[in-house]
Structures are given as structure tokens and as C-alpha cells.
Amino acid sequence: MASGRRGSGKKALIFAAVFFVALLGIGLMSIKSSNYKDVSELKAYREPVRGLNVQGTTVNLPPGTYRLAIGSTVLEFRVGPTEAPYAVAKRVQGPPLGSDDEYAVFILRGKDGTEVLALFSAKTFKNLYGATPVMEQRVVVNGEFNPKQHAVLYIDTPEGPKKLGSFPVFWVDKILEGCHQSYEAPSGRIA
Amino acid sequence: MDKRSLLYAAVVGLVLLDVAIGVYAVYNAPFPLKVTLGSPTAYLNIYLHIPMAWASYVLYTGAFISAIIYLVRGGERWDRLVEGFVALGTIYAVFTLISGMAWASESWGAAWSWDPRETGVLLLLLAYLVYFVLRASIPDPDRAATLSAAYAVAAYSMVPVSFLAPRLVSSSLHPTMASFGHFMGRPDVLRIFVPKVILATVVALLLAYLASERLAGRSAPRWARWAGIGIIALGMVIGLVVASPYFGGGVERVLAANLTKNGEIASLVLSGRGKVVLPHPVPSPVQPPSYNGTPSIIGHLVKLVDGRIEVVRHWSVALNAAAYPVIVGMVLLYLSKPPRRRMEEE
């Protein structure tokens, strides 16, 4: 049975302390590197990439009627009566984009102001979040980023459609919601 | 009854009490009324997942302290305690990861997201798994004990890393203590959560101690085996009962709801069958019935039974409520196996 001779034990303790510090450093670096990518880091990609976890802040869209052109497909959505961080857009022209004809649309902004336009299947979105969910200002999304695909956003004005911008597209597979807001809600019970 | 039998009896009693509180929590504990994703009942995992996570940290702390004492003073007892604490800590850390993943699949949209704390606990687990490999690979028992104790001290660095992980990065899906404390500070939450954490930790420590006793060749009383089997069976029954609404299908998510002026539910929009108008308005099974003008039932998983709305706890709650007694029962079962005697130095 092990007895633990004291001399070698103290040397081992010194070795353990050094190793502790080394492992602590490695652990801290690993955690720091597991931080989610910011939207601003998407600029580095030249080719489509899947399975990315990206964080950004949502941009509030002013009230109005919008049109979104992705290739030859056009989607339309309305925001109102107040500004909102997202809307559900319906395909009105052109071929389908994916498995759905409706998409939750929101613009994500990175730390340096870089913006991407995120699209999330409306069916999945409503199924997970309900009919009119509240979106946090800061979100983390998982999905595919395609720097070669751009969405052009227009808003209807009395003078005609006005181009708001061209955004690279982020196809959302999941919204990885932080649960911080959840804990600020009052408590409920099942009666 | 000798002291060892009394200790086993105390453990079994505490486990049963802990499981009872867990079941009470599943059916009666409060949860956040409105959540950003998924079923609010998934947050009942607060009372199941977090106590185990805390217990694993305490166990690894026990291993850390025992390892230092062993290295400074020697003594086979401390070496056995290190091994006992690390073994139980590893079991609890595995449960923490699995229970967390089950919860995250609903509340975070994905079972694994490389969240900083998720990553930290995984690193912690991997670090301590190396302890067993190291110990088994050294033939000289003295050297094995010394080196593995030194490693147990070093591996403890992963505990503060995983605990502090949400603060080390700009975005984490795990809440910080500040935002978490807002909910957990409520008296109706604390009165269930605190006893759960204390019991889970005490049970974990006692099991680790008993594991170290078994390493010394001191066996459990014969009835401990039956107690272990009974607790495993209890866990399975609990899981089946909590998950029973899923059997037979018909579980859907509430996407929208219409309330009458006095807060009763008149109709629902469900994820499967769409709009359902109830034969007559029914009281909301979730209380209070609304929050900021939004019906509280939205987001919940429900089953319509004879015009009644039954709220279904998310499957992760059933899994985690069952897994805890099953795991503890399996540990008891293992402890009741006749031990192999190690070579003892006179």
C-alpha cells in the first residue's frame, strides 16, 4: 500500500504547483479561444463555411415595407407600427431559397460595424420561439456564412424603392439564445 | 448495527430525501415565467443539474486538499481519499455534462455550443480522466500514489477555469452570478434549491468517503446491494412517470394563445394541429396566466386531454430526475461488491 515518503512528496508538491500554473494558463487560453466569433470576423472568409457560431447585435428596422432580393428571389416583409429587430419575410418572386418560403430576417452587426443579413426558416423559428417572440439585442447564431451571396435590401418610399444596402448572407440553423433574460422574468408554476 | 452500516444507512436515507426533493421540484418548483427559447419547464433542471455541478466542484476540491495533505504528510488514508474524491467527482462531472446538454438542447437551441463553461467542464473532466490513466500506468504503488496526487493538485486548476469561464469571455450562454442571482434569490426558489444543493453535496462526499473505505478493503453491508438496486429502480420509475405524457404522442408546443378577460384560455395555436378552439375556456395551467400581456402558456409543451390542457415537462427534466438516483444507485451497487484487497505495507 502506498505510504508516501515525505521527501519525494514535497518535491512532487512543487512539481504539482508548477504544473497547476501551466494547466491554468492552458485552460484560460482554451476558454478565451472558445469565445464566439463576432460578426466583424466574418470578413476574413472568402468561401462559404458551415457550422459557425457567431455573435452580434441586432439592428432595429424602422417601420415600413421592405423588399429583399437574393439573386432572382425577392422576399417582402413589413415592420410596424414601431421599429423591430426582426420580421418575417415571404417569398413573392423568383425560385425558392431553401426548404421554406418564409424566413425570419434580421441584421446582425459586429463590433466594428460590419453587418450581415441573417435568414432563419420561419417555420423553425416560430416552432421554437412562438408566433411573435421577443429577440434579445445580442444574439449568438449557428449556421452557414456565404460571403459570395448577397442580399439587397430596399424600403418602399413615396418616391419609390430606396436601396438600404447590400449585405452578405448568414443562413441560420440555430439561434443559441443566452438564458440571461429568462432569469429576469418572474417565477411561474404549474397549477 | 456497526458504524459502517450506520453510515451506509445514513447515505441511503439522504439519497432518498434528495430524490424526494428532486421529484417535488419537478412537480412544484417555480421556473422563469417567460423564457427566450423553448419550454419554460426545461428550467426545472436548475434543481437537478446545478446541485450535481456544485457537488462535482466540491469533490474535486476534496481531492485537491487530500492530495496536498498526502504529499506533505503521507499516509495511505489520504491517498485513498484522493482516489475516492476523483472517482466520484468524475462521475458527477459526467452527469453534469450530460444533464446540461439535455437542458441546452431545449433552452439554448443546441445540446453543445462550445459555450465557455461547457468547454471548461469538458476540460475538467478530461484532465481528471488522465488521473486514472496515470495511476494505472505506474507499477510501483508508492510512485503511482505520489505522482497521481501531484497530478490531482495540478488538474484542480481546471475547476476555477470552468467556474469563471462565463466571466472570461464577452459572450456566454451560461448566466453570470448577477443575472442568475436575480431568479435564485427568490424565497420560493431558495427553499427548494438550497436543500437540494446541500443534500447532493453531502451525499457526494459520503459516497467518496465510502469509496475510499472500499479501497482499504472494507466492504459495504450486504443490504447495501439491495438498497442500490432499489434506488436504481426508483430512478427508472421516476423517469417513466415524469416522461409518461410523451407516451402515446399528442405533445405539441403552444405557439400562441387567446385569453379571456379573467385569464382563462379560450383557444390555442399548437405546433402540430394549428388553431384549437377549446369547447369552453379553461383556467391556465401556468400561473400567473400572463406576463406583460403575453399568455404564460406560450412556449410550453402541452397535451390536450378531454378539453383540459396538461403542461408536459420537457424530456430533459425526466431524464435528469431519473439519472441522479440511477447513478447513485449504481455507485452503491459498486461499493457493495466485495473489494479486492490491495497489498498493505506493515
Interface residues (C-beta under 8 A of the other chain):
Chain A: M1 A2 S3 G4 R5 R6 S8 G9 K10 A12 L13 F15 A16 A17 F19 F20 V21 A22 L23 L24 G27 L28 S30 I31 K32 S34 N35 Y36 N53 Q55 K126 N127 L128 Y129 G130 A131 T132 P133 V134 E136 R138 V140 N142 K174 I175 L176 E177 G178 C179 H180 Q181 S182 Y183 E184 A185 P186 S187 G188 R189 I190 A191
Chain B: Y27 N28 A29 P30 F31 P32 L33 K34 V35 T36 L37 G38 P40 T41 Y43 A67 I68 Y70 L71 V72 R73 G74 G75 E76 W78 D79 S107 W108 G109 A110 S113 W114 D115 P116 T119 G120 L123 A127 P141 D142 A144 A145 T146 L147 A149 A150 Y151 V153 A154 A155 Y156 S157 M158 P160 V161 S162 A165 L168 V169 S170 S171 S172 L173 H174 P175 T176 S179 F180 H182 F183 M184 R186 D188 V189 R253 V254 L255 A256 V269 S271 P283 S284 P285 V286 Q287 P288 Y291 S296 I298 G299 V311 R342 M343 E344 E345
